[in-house]
């Protein structure tokens, strides 16, 4: 599990925006679309499609430790948990998503 923690924590610490997602999940699509509304710097966004990984369950277990839930999407901005799909869409509508992206230096 420590390699899973290292993998996930490493991304969260080094990438301005990380979305743990599953390709078939409609809430994940909404979250990714909300973030992609903005012009992000190249390399600022890392999307981890968990359904494509053999260690999916272990990563989701670790995400539960970090965020209190193992559901996807799990959106991290600037090293902090921002929320799930509904939270990310609400952040787009309220303007808080853009503020967090700016604070994380993710926008061009």
DAJO-V571913 format. One record per residue. N is the residue number from 1. RES is the residue in one small letter. SS is DSSP state (@ for helix, = for strand, . for the rest). PHI is phi in degrees with one decimal (NA if undefined). OMEGA is omega as a letter, one per 20 degrees, with the letter a starting at -180 (999 if undefined). Layout:
n->[N N]
res->[RES RES]
ss->[SS SS]
phi->[PHI PHI]
omega->[OMEGA OMEGA]
This chain:
n->[1 2 3 4 5 6 7 8 9 10 11 12 13 14 15 16 17 18 19 20 21 22 23 24 25 26 27 28 29 30 31 32 33 34 35 36 37 38 39 40 41 42 43 44 45 46 47 48 49 50 51 52 53 54 55 56 57 58 59 60 61 62 63 64 65 66 67 68 69 70 71 72 73 74 75 76 77 78 79 80 81 82 83 84 85 86 87 88 89 90 91 92 93 94 95 96 97 98 99 100 101 102 103 104 105 106 107 108]
res->[x x x x x x x x x x x x x x x x x x x x x x x x x x x x x x x x x x x x x x x x x x x x x x x x x x x x x x x x x x x x x x x x x x x x x x x x x x x x x x x x x x x x x x x x x x x x x x x x x x x x x x x x x x x x]
ss->[. @ @ @ @ @ @ @ @ @ @ @ @ @ . . = = = = = . . . . @ @ @ @ @ @ @ @ @ @ @ . . . = . . . . = = = = = @ @ @ . . . @ @ @ @ @ @ @ @ @ @ @ @ . . . . . . = = = = . . = = = = . @ @ @ @ @ @ @ @ @ @ . @ @ @ @ @ @ @ @ . . . = .]
phi->[NA -65.1 -68.4 -64.9 -61.5 -62.1 -61.5 -66.3 -63.8 -61.1 -64.5 -60.4 -77.6 -102.6 -102.3 -59.8 -136.0 -129.6 -121.0 -91.5 -141.1 -132.8 -58.3 -86.0 -84.5 -65.2 -68.7 -66.8 -60.4 -61.0 -65.1 -63.9 -63.1 -61.9 -67.3 -73.6 -61.9 -97.8 -82.4 -93.2 -63.4 -56.5 81.5 -74.4 -107.7 -119.4 -110.4 -107.4 -84.3 -64.6 -69.4 -98.3 -116.5 -68.8 -96.0 -51.5 -63.0 -66.3 -65.1 -64.5 -62.2 -68.0 -61.4 -63.8 -59.2 -76.2 -120.5 91.9 -146.9 -106.6 -69.5 -117.9 -77.8 -122.3 -107.5 -117.5 -131.4 60.7 81.8 -119.6 -70.4 -91.7 154.0 -98.8 -65.0 -63.9 -62.2 -70.3 -65.3 -62.8 -63.5 -64.0 -68.5 -86.6 93.9 -72.4 -62.5 -60.7 -60.8 -68.0 -63.9 -64.3 -62.1 -84.1 59.2 -95.1 -91.5 -76.6]
omega->[a r r r r r a a r r a a a a r a r r r a r a a a a r r r r a r r r r a r a r a r r r a a r r r r a a r a r a a a a r r r r r r r a a a r r r r j r a r r r r a r r r r a a r a r r r r a a a a r r r r r r a r a a a r 999]
